[in-house]
Structure formats: structure tokens, C-alpha cells
């Protein structure tokens, strides 16, 4: 299952993210998927506008600046839930 990685560095494995509402609650707003070759990361679409804190771990993982809490899926997990 997915992993919620908070901007504080805390990991919550097997995070419930089967519904849009669960994902929105986790990231704190409208969701936006960020695709890499081996991950799909769901972030708050308005995270920069909300001035959310930098998520250092997820930013390093995807190679671009990510702010706020993020849910990390494998591509298979993402496909299977949609």
C-alpha cells in the first residue's frame, strides 16, 4: 500500500488512500499526482500557494521541489486503485 511521507520526515506505511477524500485529507487539499519512472507521488496542488514546508525527502525522491505532506505509490499501486 501507499506510504504517507510528512514534511517533518515521519512515515506512515500502508496509509489508507483508496478514495479521493482520503488522499485529500492526507495532503490537505486538492490532489496533484507527480509522476516519475518508478513512483507516483500525490501532493497538495496548492501547496506552494499555501506556503507549505519543504518536504526534503520526497523532493530528493522525485528530483523537484515538493512541499507539504505527500503520498507515495508504486505505479502498480496507483493503477490498481484507479
Backbone atoms as SQL, in Angstrom:
CREATE TABLE atoms (id INTEGER PRIMARY KEY, chain TEXT, resi INTEGER, resn TEXT, atom TEXT, x REAL, y REAL, z REAL);
INSERT INTO atoms VALUES
  (1, 'A', 1, 'UNK', 'N', 0.833, -1.195, 0.000),
  (2, 'A', 1, 'UNK', 'CA', 0.000, 0.000, 0.000),
  (3, 'A', 1, 'UNK', 'C', 0.869, 1.247, 0.000),
  (4, 'A', 2, 'UNK', 'N', 0.244, 2.360, -0.095),
  (5, 'A', 2, 'UNK', 'CA', 0.939, 3.635, -0.181),
  (6, 'A', 2, 'UNK', 'C', 1.580, 4.028, 1.146),
  (7, 'A', 3, 'UNK', 'N', 2.522, 4.959, 1.049),
  (8, 'A', 3, 'UNK', 'CA', 3.198, 5.489, 2.220),
  (9, 'A', 3, 'UNK', 'C', 2.991, 6.995, 2.254),
  (10, 'A', 4, 'UNK', 'N', 2.528, 7.507, 3.383),
  (11, 'A', 4, 'UNK', 'CA', 2.424, 8.946, 3.583),
  (12, 'A', 4, 'UNK', 'C', 3.749, 9.408, 4.164),
  (13, 'A', 5, 'UNK', 'N', 4.385, 10.364, 3.489),
  (14, 'A', 5, 'UNK', 'CA', 5.628, 10.943, 3.994),
  (15, 'A', 5, 'UNK', 'C', 5.346, 12.403, 4.313),
  (16, 'A', 6, 'UNK', 'N', 5.375, 12.705, 5.589),
  (17, 'A', 6, 'UNK', 'CA', 5.089, 14.060, 6.046),
  (18, 'A', 6, 'UNK', 'C', 6.315, 14.947, 5.850),
  (19, 'A', 7, 'UNK', 'N', 6.099, 16.239, 5.766),
  (20, 'A', 7, 'UNK', 'CA', 7.216, 17.162, 5.576),
  (21, 'A', 7, 'UNK', 'C', 8.161, 17.139, 6.777),
  (22, 'A', 8, 'UNK', 'N', 7.685, 16.646, 7.914),
  (23, 'A', 8, 'UNK', 'CA', 8.523, 16.508, 9.108),
  (24, 'A', 8, 'UNK', 'C', 9.472, 15.315, 8.999),
  (25, 'A', 9, 'UNK', 'N', 9.249, 14.457, 7.993),
  (26, 'A', 9, 'UNK', 'CA', 10.064, 13.263, 7.819),
  (27, 'A', 9, 'UNK', 'C', 9.399, 11.996, 8.330),
  (28, 'A', 10, 'UNK', 'N', 8.276, 12.138, 9.015),
  (29, 'A', 10, 'UNK', 'CA', 7.552, 10.972, 9.540),
  (30, 'A', 10, 'UNK', 'C', 6.958, 10.163, 8.392),
  (31, 'A', 11, 'UNK', 'N', 7.077, 8.826, 8.487),
  (32, 'A', 11, 'UNK', 'CA', 6.494, 7.903, 7.508),
  (33, 'A', 11, 'UNK', 'C', 5.305, 7.194, 8.144),
  (34, 'A', 12, 'UNK', 'N', 4.229, 7.070, 7.385),
  (35, 'A', 12, 'UNK', 'CA', 3.092, 6.250, 7.806),
  (36, 'A', 12, 'UNK', 'C', 2.873, 5.245, 6.689),
  (37, 'A', 13, 'UNK', 'N', 3.306, 4.008, 6.925),
  (38, 'A', 13, 'UNK', 'CA', 3.181, 2.951, 5.926),
  (39, 'A', 13, 'UNK', 'C', 1.750, 2.448, 5.864),
  (40, 'A', 14, 'UNK', 'N', 1.399, 1.859, 4.733),
  (41, 'A', 14, 'UNK', 'CA', 0.056, 1.317, 4.498),
  (42, 'A', 14, 'UNK', 'C', -1.022, 2.352, 4.771),
  (43, 'A', 15, 'UNK', 'N', -0.769, 3.571, 4.334),
  (44, 'A', 15, 'UNK', 'CA', -1.718, 4.659, 4.559),
  (45, 'A', 15, 'UNK', 'C', -2.978, 4.419, 3.731),
  (46, 'A', 16, 'UNK', 'N', -4.164, 4.544, 4.340),
  (47, 'A', 16, 'UNK', 'CA', -5.400, 4.327, 3.585),
  (48, 'A', 16, 'UNK', 'C', -5.605, 5.444, 2.557),
  (49, 'A', 17, 'UNK', 'N', -5.580, 5.083, 1.287),
  (50, 'A', 17, 'UNK', 'CA', -5.686, 6.087, 0.227),
  (51, 'A', 17, 'UNK', 'C', -6.487, 5.565, -0.958),
  (52, 'A', 18, 'UNK', 'N', -7.538, 4.835, -0.653),
  (53, 'A', 18, 'UNK', 'CA', -8.350, 4.238, -1.712),
  (54, 'A', 18, 'UNK', 'C', -9.325, 5.227, -2.335),
  (55, 'A', 19, 'UNK', 'N', -9.629, 6.308, -1.627),
  (56, 'A', 19, 'UNK', 'CA', -10.609, 7.264, -2.142),
  (57, 'A', 19, 'UNK', 'C', -9.987, 8.643, -2.302),
  (58, 'A', 20, 'UNK', 'N', -10.621, 9.451, -3.115),
  (59, 'A', 20, 'UNK', 'CA', -10.191, 10.829, -3.305),
  (60, 'A', 20, 'UNK', 'C', -10.198, 11.578, -1.975),
  (61, 'A', 21, 'UNK', 'N', -11.228, 11.357, -1.186),
  (62, 'A', 21, 'UNK', 'CA', -11.342, 12.042, 0.098),
  (63, 'A', 21, 'UNK', 'C', -10.183, 11.699, 1.032),
  (64, 'A', 22, 'UNK', 'N', -9.775, 10.428, 1.045),
  (65, 'A', 22, 'UNK', 'CA', -8.648, 10.027, 1.894),
  (66, 'A', 22, 'UNK', 'C', -7.359, 10.701, 1.448),
  (67, 'A', 23, 'UNK', 'N', -7.153, 10.780, 0.140),
  (68, 'A', 23, 'UNK', 'CA', -5.938, 11.418, -0.366),
  (69, 'A', 23, 'UNK', 'C', -5.958, 12.918, -0.085),
  (70, 'A', 24, 'UNK', 'N', -7.105, 13.565, -0.273),
  (71, 'A', 24, 'UNK', 'CA', -7.210, 14.996, 0.006),
  (72, 'A', 24, 'UNK', 'C', -6.964, 15.293, 1.479),
  (73, 'A', 25, 'UNK', 'N', -7.482, 14.454, 2.344),
  (74, 'A', 25, 'UNK', 'CA', -7.265, 14.637, 3.778),
  (75, 'A', 25, 'UNK', 'C', -5.777, 14.499, 4.110),
  (76, 'A', 26, 'UNK', 'N', -5.107, 13.549, 3.489),
  (77, 'A', 26, 'UNK', 'CA', -3.694, 13.292, 3.775),
  (78, 'A', 26, 'UNK', 'C', -2.806, 14.461, 3.388),
  (79, 'A', 27, 'UNK', 'N', -3.069, 15.061, 2.213),
  (80, 'A', 27, 'UNK', 'CA', -2.198, 16.135, 1.734),
  (81, 'A', 27, 'UNK', 'C', -2.724, 17.524, 2.084),
  (82, 'A', 28, 'UNK', 'N', -3.966, 17.604, 2.525),
  (83, 'A', 28, 'UNK', 'CA', -4.508, 18.879, 2.985),
  (84, 'A', 28, 'UNK', 'C', -5.170, 19.733, 1.922),
  (85, 'A', 29, 'UNK', 'N', -5.578, 19.129, 0.818),
  (86, 'A', 29, 'UNK', 'CA', -6.251, 19.912, -0.216),
  (87, 'A', 29, 'UNK', 'C', -6.431, 19.123, -1.492),
  (88, 'A', 30, 'UNK', 'N', -6.651, 19.866, -2.587),
  (89, 'A', 30, 'UNK', 'CA', -6.805, 19.226, -3.886),
  (90, 'A', 30, 'UNK', 'C', -5.524, 18.476, -4.234),
  (91, 'A', 31, 'UNK', 'N', -5.688, 17.300, -4.839),
  (92, 'A', 31, 'UNK', 'CA', -4.512, 16.480, -5.111),
  (93, 'A', 31, 'UNK', 'C', -3.963, 16.731, -6.505),
  (94, 'A', 32, 'UNK', 'N', -2.663, 16.510, -6.629),
  (95, 'A', 32, 'UNK', 'CA', -1.983, 16.557, -7.915),
  (96, 'A', 32, 'UNK', 'C', -0.969, 15.422, -7.939),
  (97, 'A', 33, 'UNK', 'N', -1.075, 14.495, -8.900),
  (98, 'A', 33, 'UNK', 'CA', -0.078, 13.435, -8.996),
  (99, 'A', 33, 'UNK', 'C', 1.186, 13.938, -9.692),
  (100, 'A', 34, 'UNK', 'N', 2.323, 13.520, -9.174),
  (101, 'A', 34, 'UNK', 'CA', 3.628, 13.806, -9.777),
  (102, 'A', 34, 'UNK', 'C', 4.208, 12.460, -10.177),
  (103, 'A', 35, 'UNK', 'N', 4.500, 12.297, -11.454),
  (104, 'A', 35, 'UNK', 'CA', 4.945, 11.012, -11.987),
  (105, 'A', 35, 'UNK', 'C', 6.451, 10.979, -12.164),
  (106, 'A', 36, 'UNK', 'N', 7.068, 9.875, -11.743),
  (107, 'A', 36, 'UNK', 'CA', 8.472, 9.599, -12.048),
  (108, 'A', 36, 'UNK', 'C', 8.501, 8.235, -12.728),
  (109, 'A', 37, 'UNK', 'N', 9.670, 7.762, -13.056),
  (110, 'A', 37, 'UNK', 'CA', 9.757, 6.459, -13.733),
  (111, 'A', 37, 'UNK', 'C', 9.361, 5.300, -12.832),
  (112, 'A', 38, 'UNK', 'N', 9.491, 5.478, -11.517),
  (113, 'A', 38, 'UNK', 'CA', 9.196, 4.361, -10.617),
  (114, 'A', 38, 'UNK', 'C', 8.276, 4.702, -9.451),
  (115, 'A', 39, 'UNK', 'N', 7.686, 5.903, -9.465),
  (116, 'A', 39, 'UNK', 'CA', 6.789, 6.305, -8.383),
  (117, 'A', 39, 'UNK', 'C', 5.709, 7.248, -8.913),
  (118, 'A', 40, 'UNK', 'N', 4.595, 7.269, -8.191),
  (119, 'A', 40, 'UNK', 'CA', 3.584, 8.302, -8.372),
  (120, 'A', 40, 'UNK', 'C', 3.415, 8.931, -6.998),
  (121, 'A', 41, 'UNK', 'N', 3.637, 10.232, -6.933),
  (122, 'A', 41, 'UNK', 'CA', 3.572, 10.949, -5.666),
  (123, 'A', 41, 'UNK', 'C', 2.391, 11.911, -5.728),
  (124, 'A', 42, 'UNK', 'N', 1.501, 11.814, -4.745),
  (125, 'A', 42, 'UNK', 'CA', 0.337, 12.683, -4.684),
  (126, 'A', 42, 'UNK', 'C', 0.625, 13.801, -3.693),
  (127, 'A', 43, 'UNK', 'N', 0.473, 15.046, -4.169),
  (128, 'A', 43, 'UNK', 'CA', 0.769, 16.220, -3.352),
  (129, 'A', 43, 'UNK', 'C', -0.429, 17.162, -3.369),
  (130, 'A', 44, 'UNK', 'N', -0.367, 18.188, -2.510),
  (131, 'A', 44, 'UNK', 'CA', -1.380, 19.243, -2.487),
  (132, 'A', 44, 'UNK', 'C', -1.125, 20.158, -3.680),
  (133, 'A', 45, 'UNK', 'N', -2.095, 20.251, -4.557),
  (134, 'A', 45, 'UNK', 'CA', -1.982, 21.055, -5.770),
  (135, 'A', 45, 'UNK', 'C', -1.643, 22.521, -5.472),
  (136, 'A', 46, 'UNK', 'N', -2.100, 23.029, -4.338),
  (137, 'A', 46, 'UNK', 'CA', -1.886, 24.432, -3.986),
  (138, 'A', 46, 'UNK', 'C', -0.851, 24.598, -2.879),
  (139, 'A', 47, 'UNK', 'N', 0.010, 23.599, -2.722),
  (140, 'A', 47, 'UNK', 'CA', 0.990, 23.617, -1.643),
  (141, 'A', 47, 'UNK', 'C', 1.889, 24.835, -1.639),
  (142, 'A', 48, 'UNK', 'N', 2.349, 25.256, -2.804),
  (143, 'A', 48, 'UNK', 'CA', 3.207, 26.448, -2.872),
  (144, 'A', 48, 'UNK', 'C', 2.433, 27.699, -2.496),
  (145, 'A', 49, 'UNK', 'N', 1.190, 27.818, -2.969),
  (146, 'A', 49, 'UNK', 'CA', 0.358, 28.979, -2.627),
  (147, 'A', 49, 'UNK', 'C', 0.063, 29.038, -1.127),
  (148, 'A', 50, 'UNK', 'N', -0.049, 27.870, -0.509),
  (149, 'A', 50, 'UNK', 'CA', -0.318, 27.794, 0.933),
  (150, 'A', 50, 'UNK', 'C', 0.949, 27.940, 1.762),
  (151, 'A', 51, 'UNK', 'N', 2.097, 28.050, 1.065),
  (152, 'A', 51, 'UNK', 'CA', 3.390, 28.204, 1.744),
  (153, 'A', 51, 'UNK', 'C', 3.679, 27.027, 2.679),
  (154, 'A', 52, 'UNK', 'N', 3.387, 25.806, 2.199),
  (155, 'A', 52, 'UNK', 'CA', 3.645, 24.605, 2.994),
  (156, 'A', 52, 'UNK', 'C', 5.153, 24.374, 3.092),
  (157, 'A', 53, 'UNK', 'N', 5.593, 23.707, 4.152),
  (158, 'A', 53, 'UNK', 'CA', 7.030, 23.475, 4.331),
  (159, 'A', 53, 'UNK', 'C', 7.581, 22.490, 3.294),
  (160, 'A', 54, 'UNK', 'N', 8.850, 22.673, 2.977),
  (161, 'A', 54, 'UNK', 'CA', 9.538, 21.795, 2.034),
  (162, 'A', 54, 'UNK', 'C', 9.565, 20.366, 2.562),
  (163, 'A', 55, 'UNK', 'N', 9.265, 19.423, 1.682),
  (164, 'A', 55, 'UNK', 'CA', 9.376, 18.012, 2.027),
  (165, 'A', 55, 'UNK', 'C', 10.687, 17.529, 1.408),
  (166, 'A', 56, 'UNK', 'N', 11.737, 17.577, 2.189),
  (167, 'A', 56, 'UNK', 'CA', 13.086, 17.298, 1.694),
  (168, 'A', 56, 'UNK', 'C', 13.200, 15.890, 1.127),
  (169, 'A', 57, 'UNK', 'N', 12.668, 14.912, 1.837),
  (170, 'A', 57, 'UNK', 'CA', 12.800, 13.523, 1.401),
  (171, 'A', 57, 'UNK', 'C', 12.099, 13.265, 0.075),
  (172, 'A', 58, 'UNK', 'N', 10.878, 13.724, -0.058),
  (173, 'A', 58, 'UNK', 'CA', 10.134, 13.487, -1.294),
  (174, 'A', 58, 'UNK', 'C', 10.720, 14.313, -2.439),
  (175, 'A', 59, 'UNK', 'N', 11.193, 15.512, -2.146),
  (176, 'A', 59, 'UNK', 'CA', 11.840, 16.325, -3.181),
  (177, 'A', 59, 'UNK', 'C', 13.041, 15.592, -3.763),
  (178, 'A', 60, 'UNK', 'N', 13.852, 15.006, -2.905),
  (179, 'A', 60, 'UNK', 'CA', 15.018, 14.243, -3.365),
  (180, 'A', 60, 'UNK', 'C', 14.580, 13.016, -4.161),
  (181, 'A', 61, 'UNK', 'N', 13.485, 12.416, -3.753),
  (182, 'A', 61, 'UNK', 'CA', 12.977, 11.202, -4.396),
  (183, 'A', 61, 'UNK', 'C', 12.533, 11.470, -5.838),
  (184, 'A', 62, 'UNK', 'N', 11.886, 12.614, -6.072),
  (185, 'A', 62, 'UNK', 'CA', 11.331, 12.896, -7.398),
  (186, 'A', 62, 'UNK', 'C', 12.184, 13.858, -8.216),
  (187, 'A', 63, 'UNK', 'N', 13.173, 14.484, -7.596),
  (188, 'A', 63, 'UNK', 'CA', 14.063, 15.371, -8.336),
  (189, 'A', 63, 'UNK', 'C', 13.509, 16.748, -8.602),
  (190, 'A', 64, 'UNK', 'N', 12.518, 17.170, -7.827),
  (191, 'A', 64, 'UNK', 'CA', 11.988, 18.527, -7.928),
  (192, 'A', 64, 'UNK', 'C', 11.420, 18.928, -6.579),
  (193, 'A', 65, 'UNK', 'N', 11.220, 20.219, -6.384),
  (194, 'A', 65, 'UNK', 'CA', 10.758, 20.698, -5.090),
  (195, 'A', 65, 'UNK', 'C', 9.314, 20.267, -4.825),
  (196, 'A', 66, 'UNK', 'N', 9.135, 19.604, -3.693),
  (197, 'A', 66, 'UNK', 'CA', 7.811, 19.180, -3.235),
  (198, 'A', 66, 'UNK', 'C', 7.596, 19.783, -1.853),
  (199, 'A', 67, 'UNK', 'N', 6.435, 20.364, -1.654),
  (200, 'A', 67, 'UNK', 'CA', 6.115, 20.938, -0.354),
  (201, 'A', 67, 'UNK', 'C', 4.926, 20.210, 0.259),
  (202, 'A', 68, 'UNK', 'N', 4.884, 20.198, 1.581),
  (203, 'A', 68, 'UNK', 'CA', 3.778, 19.572, 2.294),
  (204, 'A', 68, 'UNK', 'C', 3.912, 18.060, 2.363),
  (205, 'A', 69, 'UNK', 'N', 2.876, 17.452, 2.894),
  (206, 'A', 69, 'UNK', 'CA', 2.834, 16.004, 3.020),
  (207, 'A', 69, 'UNK', 'C', 2.533, 15.386, 1.657),
  (208, 'A', 70, 'UNK', 'N', 3.035, 14.168, 1.439),
  (209, 'A', 70, 'UNK', 'CA', 2.871, 13.511, 0.139),
  (210, 'A', 70, 'UNK', 'C', 2.622, 12.019, 0.327),
  (211, 'A', 71, 'UNK', 'N', 1.826, 11.468, -0.564),
  (212, 'A', 71, 'UNK', 'CA', 1.567, 10.029, -0.566),
  (213, 'A', 71, 'UNK', 'C', 2.361, 9.432, -1.721),
  (214, 'A', 72, 'UNK', 'N', 3.127, 8.384, -1.432),
  (215, 'A', 72, 'UNK', 'CA', 3.978, 7.751, -2.445),
  (216, 'A', 72, 'UNK', 'C', 3.404, 6.384, -2.803),
  (217, 'A', 73, 'UNK', 'N', 3.185, 6.191, -4.097),
  (218, 'A', 73, 'UNK', 'CA', 2.682, 4.935, -4.643),
  (219, 'A', 73, 'UNK', 'C', 3.706, 4.370, -5.618),
  (220, 'A', 74, 'UNK', 'N', 3.703, 3.055, -5.792),
  (221, 'A', 74, 'UNK', 'CA', 4.370, 2.475, -6.946),
  (222, 'A', 74, 'UNK', 'C', 3.396, 2.664, -8.115),
  (223, 'A', 75, 'UNK', 'N', 3.874, 2.626, -9.359),
  (224, 'A', 75, 'UNK', 'CA', 2.939, 2.748, -10.482),
  (225, 'A', 75, 'UNK', 'C', 1.831, 1.689, -10.450),
  (226, 'A', 76, 'UNK', 'N', 2.182, 0.467, -10.041),
  (227, 'A', 76, 'UNK', 'CA', 1.166, -0.595, -9.957),
  (228, 'A', 76, 'UNK', 'C', 0.110, -0.270, -8.914),
  (229, 'A', 77, 'UNK', 'N', 0.537, 0.212, -7.743),
  (230, 'A', 77, 'UNK', 'CA', -0.431, 0.596, -6.703),
  (231, 'A', 77, 'UNK', 'C', -1.354, 1.694, -7.214),
  (232, 'A', 78, 'UNK', 'N', -0.806, 2.662, -7.922),
  (233, 'A', 78, 'UNK', 'CA', -1.595, 3.762, -8.456),
  (234, 'A', 78, 'UNK', 'C', -2.603, 3.267, -9.475),
  (235, 'A', 79, 'UNK', 'N', -2.157, 2.406, -10.398),
  (236, 'A', 79, 'UNK', 'CA', -3.076, 1.857, -11.413),
  (237, 'A', 79, 'UNK', 'C', -4.166, 1.013, -10.778),
  (238, 'A', 80, 'UNK', 'N', -3.800, 0.185, -9.806),
  (239, 'A', 80, 'UNK', 'CA', -4.771, -0.727, -9.188),
  (240, 'A', 80, 'UNK', 'C', -5.831, -0.001, -8.388),
  (241, 'A', 81, 'UNK', 'N', -5.546, 1.197, -7.903),
  (242, 'A', 81, 'UNK', 'CA', -6.522, 1.913, -7.104),
  (243, 'A', 81, 'UNK', 'C', -7.413, 2.789, -7.967),
  (244, 'A', 82, 'UNK', 'N', -7.042, 3.048, -9.213),
  (245, 'A', 82, 'UNK', 'CA', -7.853, 3.909, -10.090),
  (246, 'A', 82, 'UNK', 'C', -8.668, 3.102, -11.060);
